[in-house]
Structure formats: structure tokens, C-alpha cells
Amino acid sequence: GKFYARDVFQGKDIIVLFNWDKTNPDVPIWSQAFSLDNGKTWEWNWYMTAYRQT
């Protein structure tokens, strides 16, 4: 799912996008992006992959 929030980064108003990708339910990927132009473009700056422990 996608989740959005407004924040301030280095003194500038931004929109933050958090995304959970569960295309593969055994390896979900969480990612984060910042937008400085009200959502027109996104700078992806964090990816985190989770692995199911067996």
C-alpha cells in the first residue's frame, strides 16, 4: 500500500511517500521517496527488504 505525509526536510516543505510492495509475500519491500514539487516528481531514497525466517 501507499501512504503519504507532509513534512519539512532541510527547511523545505515536502511530501513523503511510503510504499509497501508485497508482490512476493515472502519478501516484502518497503520504500520511501521525497517530493519537493508537490508530487510531480519523486526522489527514492530508501529501500528495505524483509525476508521471512524459516
PyMOL Python script that loads the backbone (N, CA, C, O; Angstrom):
from pymol import cmd

cmd.read_pdbstr("""\
ATOM      1  N   GLY A   1       0.800  -1.170   0.000  1.00  0.00           N
ATOM      2  CA  GLY A   1       0.000   0.000   0.000  1.00  0.00           C
ATOM      3  C   GLY A   1       0.858   1.254   0.000  1.00  0.00           C
ATOM      4  O   GLY A   1       2.040   1.207   0.339  1.00  0.00           O
ATOM      5  N   LYS A   2       0.274   2.345  -0.372  1.00  0.00           N
ATOM      6  CA  LYS A   2       0.966   3.637  -0.412  1.00  0.00           C
ATOM      7  C   LYS A   2       0.411   4.547   0.667  1.00  0.00           C
ATOM      8  O   LYS A   2      -0.799   4.628   0.881  1.00  0.00           O
ATOM      9  N   PHE A   3       1.322   5.225   1.338  1.00  0.00           N
ATOM     10  CA  PHE A   3       0.968   6.148   2.407  1.00  0.00           C
ATOM     11  C   PHE A   3       1.718   7.452   2.174  1.00  0.00           C
ATOM     12  O   PHE A   3       2.893   7.433   1.805  1.00  0.00           O
ATOM     13  N   TYR A   4       1.058   8.576   2.385  1.00  0.00           N
ATOM     14  CA  TYR A   4       1.648   9.888   2.135  1.00  0.00           C
ATOM     15  C   TYR A   4       1.632  10.717   3.411  1.00  0.00           C
ATOM     16  O   TYR A   4       0.754  10.564   4.259  1.00  0.00           O
ATOM     17  N   ALA A   5       2.623  11.600   3.531  1.00  0.00           N
ATOM     18  CA  ALA A   5       2.679  12.515   4.668  1.00  0.00           C
ATOM     19  C   ALA A   5       3.359  13.799   4.219  1.00  0.00           C
ATOM     20  O   ALA A   5       4.200  13.790   3.319  1.00  0.00           O
ATOM     21  N   ARG A   6       2.990  14.887   4.848  1.00  0.00           N
ATOM     22  CA  ARG A   6       3.692  16.156   4.619  1.00  0.00           C
ATOM     23  C   ARG A   6       4.723  16.311   5.719  1.00  0.00           C
ATOM     24  O   ARG A   6       4.479  15.950   6.870  1.00  0.00           O
ATOM     25  N   ASP A   7       5.892  16.858   5.353  1.00  0.00           N
ATOM     26  CA  ASP A   7       6.977  17.015   6.315  1.00  0.00           C
ATOM     27  C   ASP A   7       7.831  18.193   5.877  1.00  0.00           C
ATOM     28  O   ASP A   7       7.569  18.810   4.844  1.00  0.00           O
ATOM     29  N   VAL A   8       8.847  18.500   6.660  1.00  0.00           N
ATOM     30  CA  VAL A   8       9.832  19.525   6.321  1.00  0.00           C
ATOM     31  C   VAL A   8      11.193  18.848   6.312  1.00  0.00           C
ATOM     32  O   VAL A   8      11.563  18.173   7.272  1.00  0.00           O
ATOM     33  N   PHE A   9      11.942  19.030   5.220  1.00  0.00           N
ATOM     34  CA  PHE A   9      13.276  18.452   5.081  1.00  0.00           C
ATOM     35  C   PHE A   9      14.233  19.558   4.675  1.00  0.00           C
ATOM     36  O   PHE A   9      14.051  20.203   3.643  1.00  0.00           O
ATOM     37  N   GLN A  10      15.252  19.772   5.492  1.00  0.00           N
ATOM     38  CA  GLN A  10      16.249  20.823   5.251  1.00  0.00           C
ATOM     39  C   GLN A  10      15.575  22.169   4.987  1.00  0.00           C
ATOM     40  O   GLN A  10      15.978  22.919   4.099  1.00  0.00           O
ATOM     41  N   GLY A  11      14.540  22.456   5.779  1.00  0.00           N
ATOM     42  CA  GLY A  11      13.853  23.740   5.696  1.00  0.00           C
ATOM     43  C   GLY A  11      12.851  23.876   4.567  1.00  0.00           C
ATOM     44  O   GLY A  11      12.275  24.949   4.386  1.00  0.00           O
ATOM     45  N   LYS A  12      12.624  22.802   3.795  1.00  0.00           N
ATOM     46  CA  LYS A  12      11.686  22.859   2.671  1.00  0.00           C
ATOM     47  C   LYS A  12      10.498  21.943   2.935  1.00  0.00           C
ATOM     48  O   LYS A  12      10.653  20.846   3.472  1.00  0.00           O
ATOM     49  N   ASP A  13       9.300  22.408   2.548  1.00  0.00           N
ATOM     50  CA  ASP A  13       8.111  21.562   2.644  1.00  0.00           C
ATOM     51  C   ASP A  13       8.201  20.448   1.610  1.00  0.00           C
ATOM     52  O   ASP A  13       8.515  20.700   0.447  1.00  0.00           O
ATOM     53  N   ILE A  14       7.926  19.220   2.032  1.00  0.00           N
ATOM     54  CA  ILE A  14       7.982  18.076   1.125  1.00  0.00           C
ATOM     55  C   ILE A  14       6.769  17.187   1.356  1.00  0.00           C
ATOM     56  O   ILE A  14       6.061  17.313   2.355  1.00  0.00           O
ATOM     57  N   ILE A  15       6.551  16.288   0.409  1.00  0.00           N
ATOM     58  CA  ILE A  15       5.627  15.179   0.595  1.00  0.00           C
ATOM     59  C   ILE A  15       6.488  13.925   0.669  1.00  0.00           C
ATOM     60  O   ILE A  15       7.412  13.741  -0.123  1.00  0.00           O
ATOM     61  N   VAL A  16       6.171  13.071   1.626  1.00  0.00           N
ATOM     62  CA  VAL A  16       6.883  11.809   1.779  1.00  0.00           C
ATOM     63  C   VAL A  16       5.942  10.692   1.351  1.00  0.00           C
ATOM     64  O   VAL A  16       4.776  10.666   1.745  1.00  0.00           O
ATOM     65  N   LEU A  17       6.451   9.778   0.549  1.00  0.00           N
ATOM     66  CA  LEU A  17       5.700   8.607   0.103  1.00  0.00           C
ATOM     67  C   LEU A  17       6.341   7.371   0.714  1.00  0.00           C
ATOM     68  O   LEU A  17       7.538   7.133   0.553  1.00  0.00           O
ATOM     69  N   PHE A  18       5.533   6.592   1.414  1.00  0.00           N
ATOM     70  CA  PHE A  18       5.974   5.302   1.943  1.00  0.00           C
ATOM     71  C   PHE A  18       5.225   4.228   1.171  1.00  0.00           C
ATOM     72  O   PHE A  18       4.009   4.321   1.004  1.00  0.00           O
ATOM     73  N   ASN A  19       5.925   3.221   0.703  1.00  0.00           N
ATOM     74  CA  ASN A  19       5.300   2.192  -0.121  1.00  0.00           C
ATOM     75  C   ASN A  19       5.669   0.800   0.380  1.00  0.00           C
ATOM     76  O   ASN A  19       6.846   0.495   0.573  1.00  0.00           O
ATOM     77  N   TRP A  20       4.666  -0.039   0.588  1.00  0.00           N
ATOM     78  CA  TRP A  20       4.871  -1.460   0.870  1.00  0.00           C
ATOM     79  C   TRP A  20       4.531  -2.226  -0.396  1.00  0.00           C
ATOM     80  O   TRP A  20       3.409  -2.143  -0.896  1.00  0.00           O
ATOM     81  N   ASP A  21       5.503  -2.975  -0.916  1.00  0.00           N
ATOM     82  CA  ASP A  21       5.294  -3.811  -2.098  1.00  0.00           C
ATOM     83  C   ASP A  21       5.296  -5.267  -1.635  1.00  0.00           C
ATOM     84  O   ASP A  21       6.328  -5.800  -1.227  1.00  0.00           O
ATOM     85  N   LYS A  22       4.122  -5.902  -1.706  1.00  0.00           N
ATOM     86  CA  LYS A  22       4.015  -7.303  -1.302  1.00  0.00           C
ATOM     87  C   LYS A  22       3.750  -8.189  -2.516  1.00  0.00           C
ATOM     88  O   LYS A  22       3.014  -9.172  -2.425  1.00  0.00           O
ATOM     89  N   THR A  23       4.358  -7.833  -3.666  1.00  0.00           N
ATOM     90  CA  THR A  23       4.221  -8.660  -4.858  1.00  0.00           C
ATOM     91  C   THR A  23       4.627 -10.093  -4.537  1.00  0.00           C
ATOM     92  O   THR A  23       3.958 -11.046  -4.937  1.00  0.00           O
ATOM     93  N   ASN A  24       5.730 -10.229  -3.811  1.00  0.00           N
ATOM     94  CA  ASN A  24       6.155 -11.527  -3.287  1.00  0.00           C
ATOM     95  C   ASN A  24       5.922 -11.482  -1.776  1.00  0.00           C
ATOM     96  O   ASN A  24       6.688 -10.827  -1.069  1.00  0.00           O
ATOM     97  N   PRO A  25       4.892 -12.153  -1.258  1.00  0.00           N
ATOM     98  CA  PRO A  25       4.571 -12.041   0.168  1.00  0.00           C
ATOM     99  C   PRO A  25       5.666 -12.555   1.091  1.00  0.00           C
ATOM    100  O   PRO A  25       5.687 -12.210   2.273  1.00  0.00           O
ATOM    101  N   ASP A  26       6.576 -13.374   0.572  1.00  0.00           N
ATOM    102  CA  ASP A  26       7.682 -13.866   1.395  1.00  0.00           C
ATOM    103  C   ASP A  26       8.847 -12.882   1.441  1.00  0.00           C
ATOM    104  O   ASP A  26       9.749 -13.029   2.266  1.00  0.00           O
ATOM    105  N   VAL A  27       8.834 -11.881   0.562  1.00  0.00           N
ATOM    106  CA  VAL A  27       9.913 -10.887   0.510  1.00  0.00           C
ATOM    107  C   VAL A  27       9.300  -9.500   0.283  1.00  0.00           C
ATOM    108  O   VAL A  27       9.465  -8.932  -0.797  1.00  0.00           O
ATOM    109  N   PRO A  28       8.598  -8.945   1.276  1.00  0.00           N
ATOM    110  CA  PRO A  28       8.026  -7.606   1.100  1.00  0.00           C
ATOM    111  C   PRO A  28       9.114  -6.533   1.066  1.00  0.00           C
ATOM    112  O   PRO A  28      10.145  -6.656   1.727  1.00  0.00           O
ATOM    113  N   ILE A  29       8.869  -5.492   0.293  1.00  0.00           N
ATOM    114  CA  ILE A  29       9.828  -4.392   0.159  1.00  0.00           C
ATOM    115  C   ILE A  29       9.145  -3.100   0.593  1.00  0.00           C
ATOM    116  O   ILE A  29       8.065  -2.756   0.112  1.00  0.00           O
ATOM    117  N   TRP A  30       9.790  -2.406   1.499  1.00  0.00           N
ATOM    118  CA  TRP A  30       9.328  -1.097   1.961  1.00  0.00           C
ATOM    119  C   TRP A  30      10.232  -0.052   1.324  1.00  0.00           C
ATOM    120  O   TRP A  30      11.449  -0.235   1.288  1.00  0.00           O
ATOM    121  N   SER A  31       9.661   1.040   0.821  1.00  0.00           N
ATOM    122  CA  SER A  31      10.481   2.092   0.219  1.00  0.00           C
ATOM    123  C   SER A  31       9.915   3.461   0.580  1.00  0.00           C
ATOM    124  O   SER A  31       8.756   3.604   0.971  1.00  0.00           O
ATOM    125  N   GLN A  32      10.779   4.457   0.431  1.00  0.00           N
ATOM    126  CA  GLN A  32      10.420   5.834   0.789  1.00  0.00           C
ATOM    127  C   GLN A  32      10.923   6.775  -0.290  1.00  0.00           C
ATOM    128  O   GLN A  32      12.011   6.586  -0.834  1.00  0.00           O
ATOM    129  N   ALA A  33      10.122   7.799  -0.600  1.00  0.00           N
ATOM    130  CA  ALA A  33      10.527   8.817  -1.567  1.00  0.00           C
ATOM    131  C   ALA A  33      10.096  10.185  -1.062  1.00  0.00           C
ATOM    132  O   ALA A  33       9.121  10.313  -0.322  1.00  0.00           O
ATOM    133  N   PHE A  34      10.848  11.213  -1.481  1.00  0.00           N
ATOM    134  CA  PHE A  34      10.527  12.601  -1.163  1.00  0.00           C
ATOM    135  C   PHE A  34      10.136  13.315  -2.446  1.00  0.00           C
ATOM    136  O   PHE A  34      10.686  13.043  -3.513  1.00  0.00           O
ATOM    137  N   SER A  35       9.180  14.232  -2.336  1.00  0.00           N
ATOM    138  CA  SER A  35       8.822  15.106  -3.452  1.00  0.00           C
ATOM    139  C   SER A  35       8.920  16.549  -2.987  1.00  0.00           C
ATOM    140  O   SER A  35       8.313  16.934  -1.987  1.00  0.00           O
ATOM    141  N   LEU A  36       9.690  17.343  -3.722  1.00  0.00           N
ATOM    142  CA  LEU A  36       9.833  18.769  -3.431  1.00  0.00           C
ATOM    143  C   LEU A  36       8.890  19.624  -4.270  1.00  0.00           C
ATOM    144  O   LEU A  36       8.783  20.831  -4.055  1.00  0.00           O
ATOM    145  N   ASP A  37       8.193  18.988  -5.243  1.00  0.00           N
ATOM    146  CA  ASP A  37       7.334  19.740  -6.168  1.00  0.00           C
ATOM    147  C   ASP A  37       5.875  19.278  -6.102  1.00  0.00           C
ATOM    148  O   ASP A  37       5.185  19.184  -7.117  1.00  0.00           O
ATOM    149  N   ASN A  38       5.429  18.993  -4.874  1.00  0.00           N
ATOM    150  CA  ASN A  38       4.027  18.639  -4.621  1.00  0.00           C
ATOM    151  C   ASN A  38       3.584  17.372  -5.352  1.00  0.00           C
ATOM    152  O   ASN A  38       2.444  17.285  -5.808  1.00  0.00           O
ATOM    153  N   GLY A  39       4.478  16.394  -5.466  1.00  0.00           N
ATOM    154  CA  GLY A  39       4.124  15.096  -6.030  1.00  0.00           C
ATOM    155  C   GLY A  39       4.328  14.935  -7.518  1.00  0.00           C
ATOM    156  O   GLY A  39       3.997  13.883  -8.066  1.00  0.00           O
ATOM    157  N   LYS A  40       4.866  15.950  -8.201  1.00  0.00           N
ATOM    158  CA  LYS A  40       5.109  15.821  -9.644  1.00  0.00           C
ATOM    159  C   LYS A  40       6.252  14.852  -9.920  1.00  0.00           C
ATOM    160  O   LYS A  40       6.173  14.042 -10.844  1.00  0.00           O
ATOM    161  N   THR A  41       7.313  14.932  -9.122  1.00  0.00           N
ATOM    162  CA  THR A  41       8.446  14.012  -9.257  1.00  0.00           C
ATOM    163  C   THR A  41       8.795  13.471  -7.878  1.00  0.00           C
ATOM    164  O   THR A  41       8.483  14.083  -6.857  1.00  0.00           O
ATOM    165  N   TRP A  42       9.446  12.313  -7.867  1.00  0.00           N
ATOM    166  CA  TRP A  42       9.802  11.647  -6.614  1.00  0.00           C
ATOM    167  C   TRP A  42      11.272  11.261  -6.624  1.00  0.00           C
ATOM    168  O   TRP A  42      11.800  10.801  -7.636  1.00  0.00           O
ATOM    169  N   GLU A  43      11.922  11.455  -5.489  1.00  0.00           N
ATOM    170  CA  GLU A  43      13.305  11.009  -5.305  1.00  0.00           C
ATOM    171  C   GLU A  43      13.275   9.843  -4.320  1.00  0.00           C
ATOM    172  O   GLU A  43      13.059  10.030  -3.123  1.00  0.00           O
ATOM    173  N   TRP A  44      13.497   8.639  -4.844  1.00  0.00           N
ATOM    174  CA  TRP A  44      13.506   7.450  -3.989  1.00  0.00           C
ATOM    175  C   TRP A  44      14.823   7.423  -3.236  1.00  0.00           C
ATOM    176  O   TRP A  44      15.895   7.508  -3.835  1.00  0.00           O
ATOM    177  N   ASN A  45      14.733   7.303  -1.904  1.00  0.00           N
ATOM    178  CA  ASN A  45      15.948   7.431  -1.106  1.00  0.00           C
ATOM    179  C   ASN A  45      16.117   6.347  -0.052  1.00  0.00           C
ATOM    180  O   ASN A  45      17.079   6.387   0.715  1.00  0.00           O
ATOM    181  N   TRP A  46      15.210   5.382   0.004  1.00  0.00           N
ATOM    182  CA  TRP A  46      15.366   4.321   0.995  1.00  0.00           C
ATOM    183  C   TRP A  46      14.585   3.097   0.546  1.00  0.00           C
ATOM    184  O   TRP A  46      13.404   3.188   0.209  1.00  0.00           O
ATOM    185  N   TYR A  47      15.255   1.954   0.544  1.00  0.00           N
ATOM    186  CA  TYR A  47      14.628   0.667   0.257  1.00  0.00           C
ATOM    187  C   TYR A  47      14.999  -0.298   1.372  1.00  0.00           C
ATOM    188  O   TYR A  47      16.143  -0.327   1.824  1.00  0.00           O
ATOM    189  N   MET A  48      14.041  -1.076   1.808  1.00  0.00           N
ATOM    190  CA  MET A  48      14.307  -2.065   2.843  1.00  0.00           C
ATOM    191  C   MET A  48      13.566  -3.348   2.450  1.00  0.00           C
ATOM    192  O   MET A  48      12.355  -3.337   2.234  1.00  0.00           O
ATOM    193  N   THR A  49      14.303  -4.435   2.364  1.00  0.00           N
ATOM    194  CA  THR A  49      13.735  -5.725   2.001  1.00  0.00           C
ATOM    195  C   THR A  49      13.660  -6.605   3.238  1.00  0.00           C
ATOM    196  O   THR A  49      14.635  -6.722   3.981  1.00  0.00           O
ATOM    197  N   ALA A  50      12.518  -7.218   3.460  1.00  0.00           N
ATOM    198  CA  ALA A  50      12.343  -8.125   4.595  1.00  0.00           C
ATOM    199  C   ALA A  50      12.287  -9.557   4.068  1.00  0.00           C
ATOM    200  O   ALA A  50      11.710  -9.829   3.016  1.00  0.00           O
ATOM    201  N   TYR A  51      12.889 -10.445   4.811  1.00  0.00           N
ATOM    202  CA  TYR A  51      12.888 -11.859   4.439  1.00  0.00           C
ATOM    203  C   TYR A  51      12.237 -12.669   5.543  1.00  0.00           C
ATOM    204  O   TYR A  51      12.494 -12.451   6.727  1.00  0.00           O
ATOM    205  N   ARG A  52      11.398 -13.600   5.145  1.00  0.00           N
ATOM    206  CA  ARG A  52      10.736 -14.473   6.109  1.00  0.00           C
ATOM    207  C   ARG A  52      11.755 -15.486   6.629  1.00  0.00           C
ATOM    208  O   ARG A  52      12.446 -16.146   5.854  1.00  0.00           O
ATOM    209  N   GLN A  53      11.833 -15.594   7.941  1.00  0.00           N
ATOM    210  CA  GLN A  53      12.748 -16.545   8.553  1.00  0.00           C
ATOM    211  C   GLN A  53      12.073 -17.908   8.628  1.00  0.00           C
ATOM    212  O   GLN A  53      10.899 -18.009   8.985  1.00  0.00           O
ATOM    213  N   THR A  54      12.818 -18.951   8.291  1.00  0.00           N
ATOM    214  CA  THR A  54      12.237 -20.306   8.334  1.00  0.00           C
ATOM    215  C   THR A  54      12.839 -21.122   9.444  1.00  0.00           C
ATOM    216  O   THR A  54      12.469 -22.282   9.627  1.00  0.00           O
TER     217      THR A  54
END
""", "prot")
cmd.dss("prot")
cmd.show_as("cartoon", "prot")
cmd.util.cbc("prot")
cmd.orient("prot")
